[in-house]
């Protein structure tokens, strides 16, 4: 009987590990490329001095800050924010405006923001469209009303070079992955898997999920290799009356540090007639970056349903 239970346990682990091995080995049904740099750099917007102004779009996310910095004093009483009740924070300073949306804002929502300047000179106002994204806000936006100084262009150039270098490194990484053999051999040849193998942890009883959101996570497993981590989530089909497919994901720690998501794989849309669909999120992770718990956020394409799982820890 003990032997039978051991065999059943091995079969169970094999059924869980197989999608991970296929995913890390490069055989995926659906993949998301490297996470966007949105929220990491500084966005710069220049306002036109004439009457015709283009309305800039600024990405915001629930629970995360977006700060706009102006080169002129703003009229705090003249700020108009559509859907103000859906923001936890709207803090206007002399030349700054900090916005933190609440969970009442949903991906794809578009809200108008109007900022008036104190001196009344042209342009007298700046108008923005705040576009809600489940997890990727623009953290810092500099708004220029006057002619920019040469230093800001130099800084922008440095930032562009750094982003270009990141792209080159990512291209080299993808080339290395593509040239490596598939399956377990590929994991070993790229040093993703070392002699310690894959560490595994069952989180199903410990993770928390935001209430009132479908689909509902039923089984949650965490994995760790030498260079990667992965979270596997199996969903309850009854929790998604309409088909649901994850488009993207973030893994964010308590100190607001974010792991670099490499890809998102899903076995198929979560729907009432498709039971046991699985989503696997793979991310880069050095050992020092795995302290404490993380929050996994999954969102669907062009839809409001976002799954947020808290208390995700890795072996």
Secondary structure as GFF3:
##gff-version 3
##sequence-region A 1 315
A	DSSP	alpha_helix	2	25	.	.	.	ID=ss1
A	DSSP	beta_strand	42	46	.	.	.	ID=ss2
A	DSSP	beta_strand	56	60	.	.	.	ID=ss3
A	DSSP	beta_strand	65	70	.	.	.	ID=ss4
A	DSSP	three_ten_helix	76	78	.	.	.	ID=ss5
A	DSSP	beta_strand	80	81	.	.	.	ID=ss6
A	DSSP	three_ten_helix	84	86	.	.	.	ID=ss7
A	DSSP	beta_strand	87	92	.	.	.	ID=ss8
A	DSSP	beta_strand	96	101	.	.	.	ID=ss9
A	DSSP	beta_strand	110	116	.	.	.	ID=ss10
A	DSSP	beta_strand	125	132	.	.	.	ID=ss11
A	DSSP	beta_strand	140	144	.	.	.	ID=ss12
A	DSSP	alpha_helix	150	179	.	.	.	ID=ss13
A	DSSP	alpha_helix	183	189	.	.	.	ID=ss14
A	DSSP	beta_strand	199	202	.	.	.	ID=ss15
A	DSSP	beta_strand	208	209	.	.	.	ID=ss16
A	DSSP	beta_strand	216	224	.	.	.	ID=ss17
A	DSSP	beta_strand	228	236	.	.	.	ID=ss18
A	DSSP	three_ten_helix	237	239	.	.	.	ID=ss19
A	DSSP	beta_strand	246	253	.	.	.	ID=ss20
A	DSSP	beta_strand	258	266	.	.	.	ID=ss21
A	DSSP	beta_strand	278	284	.	.	.	ID=ss22
A	DSSP	three_ten_helix	287	289	.	.	.	ID=ss23
A	DSSP	beta_strand	294	300	.	.	.	ID=ss24
A	DSSP	beta_strand	306	312	.	.	.	ID=ss25
###
